[in-house]
């Protein structure tokens, strides 16, 4: 038996990098310019203001203000703001804790392809938080995140197929997902994924191992690596 040594729920918020602001000698004026754009309805500026309040960058840290500006951007379709608003509602940061509201915003971001939102939406369905527990939906959203090379989602699927608790037990699938995780992970995640993959390999027949390895090769060909993540 092995475990994934990491929290199954992702608490990291998408942050903005406002290098121009920090390189400028007139930070207050730049904040005013961004705020003016945000107040005029610019979703990117609204997200930036929200991020500044979240991190206390150039302003006093204020989660309630962050939530206000993230909501404005989220309502205009900004996936990063939608995901962050889900995090705030999930944890009650700056807003009353509301799991259904968190699911609502995760889903909106997930539908736009945000892998972290897909991952968290899978978690919510798996654990019945804000939605009825639904293993099929959990697997669906974890798989969507995994399709984008999300290491945590790849590892979660590997473990799920090994244990067979909320998907049918399938060591070929488990080897497949852990192999993909190992090829994309680093540090402890890499070590854990390699150890899991190699342990599963010992439980496969030579034919099944070849099948799993072929699946990995085909996946790698059809899912070219991205140089960076948004």
Rosetta blueprint (number, residue, H / E / L):
1 X L
2 X L
3 X L
4 X L
5 X L
6 X L
7 X L
8 X L
9 X L
10 X L
11 X L
12 X L
13 X L
14 X L
15 X L
16 X L
17 X L
18 X L
19 X H
20 X H
21 X H
22 X H
23 X H
24 X L
25 X L
26 X L
27 X H
28 X H
29 X H
30 X H
31 X H
32 X H
33 X H
34 X H
35 X H
36 X H
37 X H
38 X H
39 X H
40 X L
41 X L
42 X L
43 X H
44 X H
45 X H
46 X H
47 X H
48 X H
49 X H
50 X H
51 X H
52 X H
53 X H
54 X H
55 X H
56 X L
57 X L
58 X L
59 X L
60 X L
61 X L
62 X L
63 X H
64 X H
65 X H
66 X H
67 X H
68 X H
69 X H
70 X H
71 X H
72 X H
73 X H
74 X H
75 X H
76 X L
77 X L
78 X L
79 X H
80 X H
81 X H
82 X H
83 X H
84 X H
85 X H
86 X H
87 X H
88 X H
89 X H
90 X H
91 X H
92 X L
93 X L
94 X L
95 X L
96 X L
97 X L
98 X L
99 X H
100 X H
101 X H
102 X H
103 X H
104 X H
105 X H
106 X H
107 X H
108 X H
109 X H
110 X H
111 X H
112 X L
113 X L
114 X L
115 X H
116 X H
117 X H
118 X H
119 X H
120 X H
121 X H
122 X H
123 X H
124 X H
125 X H
126 X H
127 X H
128 X L
129 X L
130 X L
131 X L
132 X L
133 X L
134 X L
135 X H
136 X H
137 X H
138 X H
139 X H
140 X H
141 X H
142 X H
143 X H
144 X H
145 X H
146 X H
147 X H
148 X L
149 X L
150 X L
151 X H
152 X H
153 X H
154 X H
155 X H
156 X H
157 X H
158 X H
159 X H
160 X H
161 X H
162 X H
163 X H
164 X L
165 X L
166 X L
167 X L
168 X L
169 X L
170 X L
171 X H
172 X H
173 X H
174 X H
175 X H
176 X H
177 X H
178 X H
179 X H
180 X H
181 X H
182 X H
183 X H
184 X H
185 X L
186 X L
187 X H
188 X H
189 X H
190 X H
191 X H
192 X H
193 X H
194 X H
195 X H
196 X H
197 X H
198 X H
199 X H
200 X H
201 X H
202 X L
203 X L
204 X L
205 X L
206 X H
207 X H
208 X H
209 X H
210 X H
211 X H
212 X H
213 X H
214 X H
215 X H
216 X H
217 X H
218 X H
219 X H
220 X H
221 X H
222 X H
223 X L
224 X L
225 X L
226 X L
227 X L
228 X L
229 X L
230 X L
